[in-house]
Amino acid sequence: MRAALMWTINDFPAYAMLSGWSTKGKFACPCCNYGTNSRYLKHSRKMCYMDHRVFLPMDHPWRSNKRSFNGKTELRPPPPFLKGTDVLNNLQDFENVFGKKRKRSNDGPLEKRSIFFELPYWQHNLLRHNLDVMHIEKNIVDSILGTLLDISGKTKDHAKARYDLKDMGIRKNLHPKDTEKIVREQSLQKRASQ
Ligand SMILES: [Zn+2]
């Protein structure tokens, strides 16, 4: 019998283990790879990955829609596709260290040379890893329902998120308001008019 591995189907954490591409931090999106647009939300204390309008056709109306997105138009093309041969090139002279935490010589997202590159054809495979949507769907549905039903602890619309919107300078109507300051100003105005 002869067998060939065509691709893997896995969840997002396993993606990192099987491909060697870190799915955490600045470059967590394997599709955007080195062109990942990430931003740290300092109030929510997590990374967020935006700017996926780059994958839309150049004349798509959403690309010029500032209000619904990050306040800017999007004119950039999609980031280049990461080929297996590129990964292998980037990992030349790379020593896999197992069992202990690898000392990071660079800040790159490649953590190891995937064992699958031992297969002679693997670097030429166009699609090496697939995401099994089951877990992703569940998490997204939880977040959407939690936000729509305003379930405390589940909703993504909380004060910290609104401070992050303020930092980004978008969605002004959702920015948190300093009610004490407003009350103070109103009483000052009242006093002045009396
Ligand atoms: Zn991406």
py3Dmol code that shows the C-alpha trace and the ligand (Angstrom):
import py3Dmol

protein = """\
ATOM      1  CA  MET A   1       0.000   0.000   0.000  1.00  0.00           C
ATOM      2  CA  ARG A   2       1.133   3.529  -0.689  1.00  0.00           C
ATOM      3  CA  ALA A   3      -0.196   6.495   1.221  1.00  0.00           C
ATOM      4  CA  ALA A   4       0.139  10.228   0.806  1.00  0.00           C
ATOM      5  CA  LEU A   5      -0.790  12.949   3.256  1.00  0.00           C
ATOM      6  CA  MET A   6      -2.707  15.589   1.360  1.00  0.00           C
ATOM      7  CA  TRP A   7      -3.398  18.041   4.193  1.00  0.00           C
ATOM      8  CA  THR A   8      -4.345  18.221   7.839  1.00  0.00           C
ATOM      9  CA  ILE A   9      -7.705  19.296   9.282  1.00  0.00           C
ATOM     10  CA  ASN A  10      -7.371  20.730  12.768  1.00  0.00           C
ATOM     11  CA  ASP A  11      -8.500  23.411  15.176  1.00  0.00           C
ATOM     12  CA  PHE A  12      -6.598  26.658  15.627  1.00  0.00           C
ATOM     13  CA  PRO A  13      -4.300  25.620  18.540  1.00  0.00           C
ATOM     14  CA  ALA A  14      -3.363  22.432  16.670  1.00  0.00           C
ATOM     15  CA  TYR A  15      -2.589  24.573  13.605  1.00  0.00           C
ATOM     16  CA  ALA A  16       0.455  25.914  15.413  1.00  0.00           C
ATOM     17  CA  MET A  17       1.593  22.459  16.483  1.00  0.00           C
ATOM     18  CA  LEU A  18       1.255  20.893  13.040  1.00  0.00           C
ATOM     19  CA  SER A  19       2.471  23.768  10.888  1.00  0.00           C
ATOM     20  CA  GLY A  20       5.056  25.401  13.157  1.00  0.00           C
ATOM     21  CA  TRP A  21       3.383  28.778  12.579  1.00  0.00           C
ATOM     22  CA  SER A  22       2.638  30.419  15.915  1.00  0.00           C
ATOM     23  CA  THR A  23      -1.068  31.165  16.225  1.00  0.00           C
ATOM     24  CA  LYS A  24      -0.440  33.590  19.071  1.00  0.00           C
ATOM     25  CA  GLY A  25       0.918  37.109  19.154  1.00  0.00           C
ATOM     26  CA  LYS A  26       1.596  39.609  16.420  1.00  0.00           C
ATOM     27  CA  PHE A  27       1.500  37.275  13.401  1.00  0.00           C
ATOM     28  CA  ALA A  28      -1.213  34.877  14.578  1.00  0.00           C
ATOM     29  CA  CYS A  29      -3.135  34.791  11.294  1.00  0.00           C
ATOM     30  CA  PRO A  30      -1.589  32.136   9.039  1.00  0.00           C
ATOM     31  CA  CYS A  31      -3.476  33.488   5.999  1.00  0.00           C
ATOM     32  CA  CYS A  32      -2.119  37.017   6.402  1.00  0.00           C
ATOM     33  CA  ASN A  33       1.184  35.500   7.645  1.00  0.00           C
ATOM     34  CA  TYR A  34       3.932  38.171   7.648  1.00  0.00           C
ATOM     35  CA  GLY A  35       1.351  40.764   6.577  1.00  0.00           C
ATOM     36  CA  THR A  36      -0.901  40.194   9.626  1.00  0.00           C
ATOM     37  CA  ASN A  37      -2.395  43.438  10.868  1.00  0.00           C
ATOM     38  CA  SER A  38      -2.520  43.108  14.615  1.00  0.00           C
ATOM     39  CA  ARG A  39      -3.247  45.556  17.347  1.00  0.00           C
ATOM     40  CA  TYR A  40      -3.007  45.182  21.104  1.00  0.00           C
ATOM     41  CA  LEU A  41      -6.137  46.374  22.893  1.00  0.00           C
ATOM     42  CA  LYS A  42      -4.678  47.746  26.091  1.00  0.00           C
ATOM     43  CA  HIS A  43      -7.978  47.991  27.977  1.00  0.00           C
ATOM     44  CA  SER A  44      -9.315  44.573  26.948  1.00  0.00           C
ATOM     45  CA  ARG A  45      -5.749  43.221  27.266  1.00  0.00           C
ATOM     46  CA  LYS A  46      -5.705  41.141  24.124  1.00  0.00           C
ATOM     47  CA  MET A  47      -4.523  41.165  20.549  1.00  0.00           C
ATOM     48  CA  CYS A  48      -7.013  41.819  17.806  1.00  0.00           C
ATOM     49  CA  TYR A  49      -6.619  41.139  14.112  1.00  0.00           C
ATOM     50  CA  MET A  50      -8.361  43.532  11.802  1.00  0.00           C
ATOM     51  CA  ASP A  51      -8.001  44.877   8.288  1.00  0.00           C
ATOM     52  CA  HIS A  52      -9.236  41.770   6.482  1.00  0.00           C
ATOM     53  CA  ARG A  53     -10.860  44.007   3.893  1.00  0.00           C
ATOM     54  CA  VAL A  54      -7.559  43.594   2.008  1.00  0.00           C
ATOM     55  CA  PHE A  55      -8.948  40.267   0.736  1.00  0.00           C
ATOM     56  CA  LEU A  56     -11.955  41.920  -0.938  1.00  0.00           C
ATOM     57  CA  PRO A  57     -11.953  42.715  -4.678  1.00  0.00           C
ATOM     58  CA  MET A  58     -10.314  46.120  -5.254  1.00  0.00           C
ATOM     59  CA  ASP A  59     -13.645  47.704  -6.314  1.00  0.00           C
ATOM     60  CA  HIS A  60     -15.687  46.295  -3.420  1.00  0.00           C
ATOM     61  CA  PRO A  61     -17.827  49.006  -1.750  1.00  0.00           C
ATOM     62  CA  TRP A  62     -16.688  47.995   1.770  1.00  0.00           C
ATOM     63  CA  ARG A  63     -13.145  49.069   0.927  1.00  0.00           C
ATOM     64  CA  SER A  64     -14.245  52.708   0.844  1.00  0.00           C
ATOM     65  CA  ASN A  65     -16.634  52.404   3.791  1.00  0.00           C
ATOM     66  CA  LYS A  66     -14.827  54.219   6.602  1.00  0.00           C
ATOM     67  CA  ARG A  67     -17.633  54.379   9.144  1.00  0.00           C
ATOM     68  CA  SER A  68     -18.349  50.663   9.483  1.00  0.00           C
ATOM     69  CA  PHE A  69     -14.721  49.692   9.903  1.00  0.00           C
ATOM     70  CA  ASN A  70     -11.545  51.273  11.253  1.00  0.00           C
ATOM     71  CA  GLY A  71     -12.215  54.833  10.118  1.00  0.00           C
ATOM     72  CA  LYS A  72      -9.998  54.452   7.049  1.00  0.00           C
ATOM     73  CA  THR A  73     -10.396  53.355   3.464  1.00  0.00           C
ATOM     74  CA  GLU A  74      -8.592  50.128   2.537  1.00  0.00           C
ATOM     75  CA  LEU A  75      -6.576  50.280  -0.693  1.00  0.00           C
ATOM     76  CA  ARG A  76      -3.969  47.596  -0.003  1.00  0.00           C
ATOM     77  CA  PRO A  77      -3.866  44.308  -1.921  1.00  0.00           C
ATOM     78  CA  PRO A  78      -4.064  41.009  -0.002  1.00  0.00           C
ATOM     79  CA  PRO A  79      -0.787  39.871   1.614  1.00  0.00           C
ATOM     80  CA  PRO A  80       1.248  37.385  -0.439  1.00  0.00           C
ATOM     81  CA  PHE A  81       0.445  33.711  -0.069  1.00  0.00           C
ATOM     82  CA  LEU A  82       2.927  31.824   2.119  1.00  0.00           C
ATOM     83  CA  LYS A  83       4.278  28.935   0.051  1.00  0.00           C
ATOM     84  CA  GLY A  84       5.776  25.802   1.566  1.00  0.00           C
ATOM     85  CA  THR A  85       9.041  26.522  -0.219  1.00  0.00           C
ATOM     86  CA  ASP A  86       9.130  29.970   1.454  1.00  0.00           C
ATOM     87  CA  VAL A  87       8.574  28.422   4.881  1.00  0.00           C
ATOM     88  CA  LEU A  88      11.360  25.949   4.274  1.00  0.00           C
ATOM     89  CA  ASN A  89      13.684  28.700   3.022  1.00  0.00           C
ATOM     90  CA  ASN A  90      12.997  30.781   6.124  1.00  0.00           C
ATOM     91  CA  LEU A  91      13.796  27.779   8.280  1.00  0.00           C
ATOM     92  CA  GLN A  92      17.148  26.931   6.766  1.00  0.00           C
ATOM     93  CA  ASP A  93      19.756  26.190   9.475  1.00  0.00           C
ATOM     94  CA  PHE A  94      16.871  26.118  11.923  1.00  0.00           C
ATOM     95  CA  GLU A  95      17.345  23.651  14.733  1.00  0.00           C
ATOM     96  CA  ASN A  96      14.266  22.142  16.263  1.00  0.00           C
ATOM     97  CA  VAL A  97      14.609  22.015  20.016  1.00  0.00           C
ATOM     98  CA  PHE A  98      12.096  19.813  21.783  1.00  0.00           C
ATOM     99  CA  GLY A  99      11.323  19.317  25.426  1.00  0.00           C
ATOM    100  CA  LYS A 100      12.339  22.791  26.521  1.00  0.00           C
ATOM    101  CA  LYS A 101      11.284  26.223  25.531  1.00  0.00           C
ATOM    102  CA  ARG A 102      13.225  27.334  22.492  1.00  0.00           C
ATOM    103  CA  LYS A 103      15.295  30.432  22.910  1.00  0.00           C
ATOM    104  CA  ARG A 104      13.923  32.908  20.451  1.00  0.00           C
ATOM    105  CA  SER A 105      16.688  34.239  18.270  1.00  0.00           C
ATOM    106  CA  ASN A 106      14.209  36.299  16.286  1.00  0.00           C
ATOM    107  CA  ASP A 107      10.709  37.477  16.943  1.00  0.00           C
ATOM    108  CA  GLY A 108       9.324  35.599  13.960  1.00  0.00           C
ATOM    109  CA  PRO A 109       6.177  33.521  13.974  1.00  0.00           C
ATOM    110  CA  LEU A 110       7.840  30.285  12.845  1.00  0.00           C
ATOM    111  CA  GLU A 111       8.464  28.186  15.925  1.00  0.00           C
ATOM    112  CA  LYS A 112       9.749  24.977  14.394  1.00  0.00           C
ATOM    113  CA  ARG A 113      10.212  23.098  11.165  1.00  0.00           C
ATOM    114  CA  SER A 114       7.092  21.000  10.769  1.00  0.00           C
ATOM    115  CA  ILE A 115       7.806  17.280  10.626  1.00  0.00           C
ATOM    116  CA  PHE A 116       5.680  17.156   7.453  1.00  0.00           C
ATOM    117  CA  PHE A 117       8.489  18.870   5.532  1.00  0.00           C
ATOM    118  CA  GLU A 118      10.239  15.491   5.690  1.00  0.00           C
ATOM    119  CA  LEU A 119       7.724  14.451   3.031  1.00  0.00           C
ATOM    120  CA  PRO A 120       9.399  15.231  -0.297  1.00  0.00           C
ATOM    121  CA  TYR A 121       6.273  16.825  -1.790  1.00  0.00           C
ATOM    122  CA  TRP A 122       5.055  18.737   1.282  1.00  0.00           C
ATOM    123  CA  GLN A 123       6.746  22.019   0.439  1.00  0.00           C
ATOM    124  CA  HIS A 124       4.944  22.013  -2.917  1.00  0.00           C
ATOM    125  CA  ASN A 125       1.490  21.414  -1.412  1.00  0.00           C
ATOM    126  CA  LEU A 126      -0.625  24.530  -1.948  1.00  0.00           C
ATOM    127  CA  LEU A 127      -2.984  23.843   0.937  1.00  0.00           C
ATOM    128  CA  ARG A 128      -1.183  22.192   3.831  1.00  0.00           C
ATOM    129  CA  HIS A 129      -3.481  22.881   6.779  1.00  0.00           C
ATOM    130  CA  ASN A 130      -7.238  23.351   7.033  1.00  0.00           C
ATOM    131  CA  LEU A 131      -9.173  24.723   9.959  1.00  0.00           C
ATOM    132  CA  ASP A 132     -11.949  22.575  11.334  1.00  0.00           C
ATOM    133  CA  VAL A 133     -14.645  25.202  11.839  1.00  0.00           C
ATOM    134  CA  MET A 134     -16.472  23.401  14.630  1.00  0.00           C
ATOM    135  CA  HIS A 135     -14.691  25.092  17.546  1.00  0.00           C
ATOM    136  CA  ILE A 136     -14.407  28.443  15.800  1.00  0.00           C
ATOM    137  CA  GLU A 137     -18.134  28.464  14.986  1.00  0.00           C
ATOM    138  CA  LYS A 138     -19.016  27.647  18.582  1.00  0.00           C
ATOM    139  CA  ASN A 139     -16.848  30.450  19.976  1.00  0.00           C
ATOM    140  CA  ILE A 140     -18.167  33.004  17.500  1.00  0.00           C
ATOM    141  CA  VAL A 141     -21.803  32.039  18.087  1.00  0.00           C
ATOM    142  CA  ASP A 142     -21.223  32.262  21.868  1.00  0.00           C
ATOM    143  CA  SER A 143     -19.768  35.761  21.457  1.00  0.00           C
ATOM    144  CA  ILE A 144     -22.539  36.982  19.144  1.00  0.00           C
ATOM    145  CA  LEU A 145     -25.360  35.591  21.303  1.00  0.00           C
ATOM    146  CA  GLY A 146     -23.647  36.775  24.498  1.00  0.00           C
ATOM    147  CA  THR A 147     -23.400  40.280  23.050  1.00  0.00           C
ATOM    148  CA  LEU A 148     -26.909  40.383  21.540  1.00  0.00           C
ATOM    149  CA  LEU A 149     -28.534  39.091  24.737  1.00  0.00           C
ATOM    150  CA  ASP A 150     -26.176  41.201  26.890  1.00  0.00           C
ATOM    151  CA  ILE A 151     -25.195  38.234  29.073  1.00  0.00           C
ATOM    152  CA  SER A 152     -22.785  39.459  31.714  1.00  0.00           C
ATOM    153  CA  GLY A 153     -19.383  37.828  31.383  1.00  0.00           C
ATOM    154  CA  LYS A 154     -20.208  36.682  27.833  1.00  0.00           C
ATOM    155  CA  THR A 155     -20.896  39.988  26.085  1.00  0.00           C
ATOM    156  CA  LYS A 156     -18.070  41.567  24.113  1.00  0.00           C
ATOM    157  CA  ASP A 157     -19.636  45.000  24.565  1.00  0.00           C
ATOM    158  CA  HIS A 158     -18.207  46.044  27.915  1.00  0.00           C
ATOM    159  CA  ALA A 159     -16.643  49.196  29.307  1.00  0.00           C
ATOM    160  CA  LYS A 160     -13.107  48.046  28.423  1.00  0.00           C
ATOM    161  CA  ALA A 161     -14.108  47.481  24.794  1.00  0.00           C
ATOM    162  CA  ARG A 162     -15.535  50.979  24.684  1.00  0.00           C
ATOM    163  CA  TYR A 163     -12.331  52.485  26.054  1.00  0.00           C
ATOM    164  CA  ASP A 164     -10.491  50.614  23.296  1.00  0.00           C
ATOM    165  CA  LEU A 165     -12.832  52.158  20.719  1.00  0.00           C
ATOM    166  CA  LYS A 166     -11.971  55.558  22.181  1.00  0.00           C
ATOM    167  CA  ASP A 167      -8.241  54.775  21.841  1.00  0.00           C
ATOM    168  CA  MET A 168      -8.776  53.827  18.204  1.00  0.00           C
ATOM    169  CA  GLY A 169     -10.769  56.994  17.618  1.00  0.00           C
ATOM    170  CA  ILE A 170     -13.718  55.217  16.002  1.00  0.00           C
ATOM    171  CA  ARG A 171     -17.453  54.905  16.829  1.00  0.00           C
ATOM    172  CA  LYS A 172     -17.628  58.145  18.800  1.00  0.00           C
ATOM    173  CA  ASN A 173     -21.237  57.480  19.889  1.00  0.00           C
ATOM    174  CA  LEU A 174     -20.044  54.379  21.803  1.00  0.00           C
ATOM    175  CA  HIS A 175     -17.217  56.060  23.725  1.00  0.00           C
ATOM    176  CA  PRO A 176     -17.630  55.997  27.509  1.00  0.00           C
ATOM    177  CA  LYS A 177     -18.859  59.256  28.965  1.00  0.00           C
ATOM    178  CA  ASP A 178     -17.592  60.776  32.179  1.00  0.00           C
ATOM    179  CA  THR A 179     -21.025  61.267  33.805  1.00  0.00           C
ATOM    180  CA  GLU A 180     -19.583  62.978  36.897  1.00  0.00           C
ATOM    181  CA  LYS A 181     -17.948  65.573  34.691  1.00  0.00           C
ATOM    182  CA  ILE A 182     -21.210  66.128  32.761  1.00  0.00           C
ATOM    183  CA  VAL A 183     -23.196  66.571  36.006  1.00  0.00           C
ATOM    184  CA  ARG A 184     -20.540  68.988  37.313  1.00  0.00           C
ATOM    185  CA  GLU A 185     -20.652  71.042  34.118  1.00  0.00           C
ATOM    186  CA  GLN A 186     -24.451  71.132  34.135  1.00  0.00           C
ATOM    187  CA  SER A 187     -24.581  72.390  37.722  1.00  0.00           C
ATOM    188  CA  LEU A 188     -21.939  75.019  36.895  1.00  0.00           C
ATOM    189  CA  GLN A 189     -24.012  76.154  33.907  1.00  0.00           C
ATOM    190  CA  LYS A 190     -27.138  76.304  36.065  1.00  0.00           C
ATOM    191  CA  ARG A 191     -25.331  78.387  38.671  1.00  0.00           C
ATOM    192  CA  ALA A 192     -23.988  80.731  36.005  1.00  0.00           C
ATOM    193  CA  SER A 193     -27.445  81.304  34.546  1.00  0.00           C
ATOM    194  CA  GLN A 194     -29.016  82.067  37.928  1.00  0.00           C
TER     195      GLN A 194
END
"""
ligand_1 = """\
1
ZN
Zn -5.683 37.362 8.518
"""
view = py3Dmol.view(width=600, height=400)
view.addModel(protein, "pdb")
view.setStyle({"model": 0}, {"cartoon": {"style": "trace"}})
view.addModel(ligand_1, "xyz")
view.setStyle({"model": 1}, {"stick": {}})
view.zoomTo()
view.show()
